[in-house]
């Protein structure tokens, strides 16, 4: 019984259960706290029903879980150097079982996504799920070992998580309110602005985290000949890239804060929980020199990502208060 429990807990670590929960929360937050309140201002409603939206979340989570499994499957040797205590594949879970889990999760994710696309008469959207599954495979087998490309691919997929909510809602909204849109001239550009902003935020923060993790994993990656940014271009260059990305984030956030998000709640929250942590992260990256320090900075970037996510309920509150 103890052995089975140990294997089950190892399986939950393998699929990164906390990360999957965050993915699900992200999509539900986009629906409940961004799309719904923004649409309600114009007396519009989201078009996906509860089952359809649940299928969207389920397919996203399944494909992400499959991606984590296949990543650990091919990363086993480098992980034995970079993080030996956290290696699961080949120790607690056999390699063939890990591959089987990957295939099952990928298939379930694609099937759920395809059924969703079919149910809303947008079968062409099923390509998104197939694309994500294929890209995650090639990321783990090939692209992760190439300079920049791997970082950009995985960050793009992270940015796609909130964007998928709008991707499946938008064509249905246009169809449902087509006559009203033509008569009034109302467009859904404000929805695109909010969701795309979150996607860009997620993309850049994750890109920052990926580069920091590459610096943290320098030793194992170097032994196995991986061409990550710190190995190909040097540790100092990698640090400057991270700092440059942080500055690239702070400037537009400050602009949006001054130009559009003028309420006190947004100002206080964004300054305290996003801008200040970003500044601290930049200084931390410039000073860090040990593996432990880089690991702490990687976790700090996760905190910034979560801070952006937690801002969603505040958006809902602000919209409700000003309606």
Secondary structure, DSSP 8 states (H G I E B T S, - for coil): -HHHHHHHHHHHHHTTHHHHHHHHHHHHHIIIIIIHHHHHTTT----S-HHHHHHHHHHHHHHHHHHHHHHHHHTHHHHHHH-GGG--BTTTB-HHHHHHHHHHHHHHHHHHHHHHHHHTT-GGGGHHHHHHHHHHHHHHHTGGGSTTHHHHHHHHHHHHHHHHHHHHHHHHHHHHTHHHHHHH---SHHHHHHHHHHHHHHHHHHHHHHHHHHHHTHHHHHHTT---HHHHH-HHHHHHHHHHHHHHHHHHHHHHHHHT--SHHHHHHHIIIIIHHHHHHHHHHHH--SHHHHHHHHHHHHHHHHHHHHHHHHHHHHHHHH-
